[in-house]
Amino acid sequence: MSFLRRDFALIRAASLFFKTPSGSIRRTGMPTSQRQVPGNVLSQLLDPIGRMMPLSFARELASLRATPEIQARLDELADKSTEGELTVEEEAEYAAYVDAIDVISLLQAKARSAIARQPNP
């Protein structure tokens, strides 16, 4: 399954994890022929994880960011995608990053919800 295309809210959520220098995730040139799953379906499937997530794990997950090396590679692939210069291998790599970002972003949203549900001391 591919999670390449999402509604605007999910793309915005993904930008909290990985950002290009301009502050957005560019998806130009990504394959559109792959099967697509609406973001709300995946979110619903991940709801139980959010409800049972320990607070310490939720805090760490919510603050998770890409390493500088991963961010640099993603920026490079995004630039090449924008210019239409991705090789077949790079297109697959970029798609894998975008898929991972989508899942991580949803998990981070669940983590933020778990944190928000905690009573204030």
C-alpha positions in Angstrom: 0.0 0.0 0.0 1.1 3.5 -0.7 0.4 6.6 1.4 1.7 9.1 -1.1 -1.3 11.3 -1.4 -3.1 12.6 1.6 -5.4 15.5 2.4 -3.9 18.9 3.2 -4.0 18.3 6.9 -1.8 15.2 6.7 0.7 16.8 4.4 0.9 19.7 6.9 1.4 17.2 9.7 4.2 15.5 7.7 6.0 18.8 7.4 6.4 18.9 11.1 8.8 15.9 10.8 10.7 16.6 7.6 11.0 20.0 6.0 12.7 21.1 2.8 14.6 24.4 3.0 11.4 26.2 2.0 9.5 24.6 4.9 7.4 22.2 2.9 7.4 18.7 1.5 7.5 18.7 -2.3 5.9 15.7 -4.0 6.2 16.8 -7.6 7.1 13.9 -9.8 6.0 11.2 -7.3 4.3 8.2 -8.9 0.5 8.5 -8.9 -0.3 5.0 -10.2 0.2 3.4 -6.8 -2.8 2.4 -4.6 -3.7 5.1 -2.2 -5.2 4.9 1.3 -7.0 7.8 2.8 -5.2 9.3 5.8 -8.2 8.9 8.0 -8.2 5.1 7.5 -4.7 4.7 8.6 -5.3 7.1 11.5 -8.3 5.0 12.6 -6.1 1.9 12.4 -3.5 3.5 14.6 -6.0 4.8 17.2 -5.4 1.9 19.7 -1.7 2.6 19.6 -2.3 6.2 20.6 -4.6 5.2 23.5 -2.1 2.8 25.0 1.0 4.8 24.4 3.1 5.4 27.6 3.6 9.1 28.3 7.4 8.9 28.2 7.3 7.2 24.8 4.8 9.7 23.6 7.0 12.6 24.5 10.0 11.1 22.8 8.0 10.2 19.6 6.5 13.7 19.5 9.9 15.3 19.5 11.4 12.9 17.0 13.2 14.6 14.1 15.2 13.4 11.1 18.9 13.2 11.4 20.9 15.8 9.5 22.0 13.1 7.0 18.4 11.9 6.4 17.2 15.5 6.0 19.9 16.3 3.6 19.1 13.2 1.5 15.4 14.1 1.5 16.1 17.6 0.5 18.3 16.4 -2.4 15.6 14.0 -3.6 12.9 16.7 -3.2 15.0 19.1 -5.4 15.5 16.4 -8.0 11.8 15.5 -8.0 10.8 19.2 -8.5 13.2 19.3 -11.5 11.9 16.0 -12.8 15.4 14.5 -12.5 14.8 11.5 -10.3 16.1 8.1 -11.5 13.9 5.1 -11.1 15.9 4.1 -8.0 15.7 7.6 -6.5 11.9 7.7 -7.2 11.5 4.5 -5.2 13.7 5.8 -2.4 11.8 9.1 -2.3 8.5 7.3 -2.2 9.7 5.2 0.7 10.7 8.3 2.6 7.3 9.9 2.0 5.5 6.7 3.1 7.6 6.6 6.3 6.9 10.3 6.9 3.2 9.8 6.6 3.2 7.0 9.2 5.5 8.7 11.5 3.5 11.9 11.3 0.3 10.1 12.2 2.1 8.4 15.1 3.4 11.8 16.3 -0.2 13.2 16.2 -1.3 10.3 18.3 1.6 11.0 20.7 0.7 14.6 21.0 -2.9 13.6 21.7 -1.7 11.2 24.4 0.3 14.0 26.0 -2.6 16.4 25.8 -4.9 13.9 27.6 -2.6 13.9 30.6 -4.0 15.9 33.6 -2.0 19.1 34.4 -0.1 18.7 37.6 
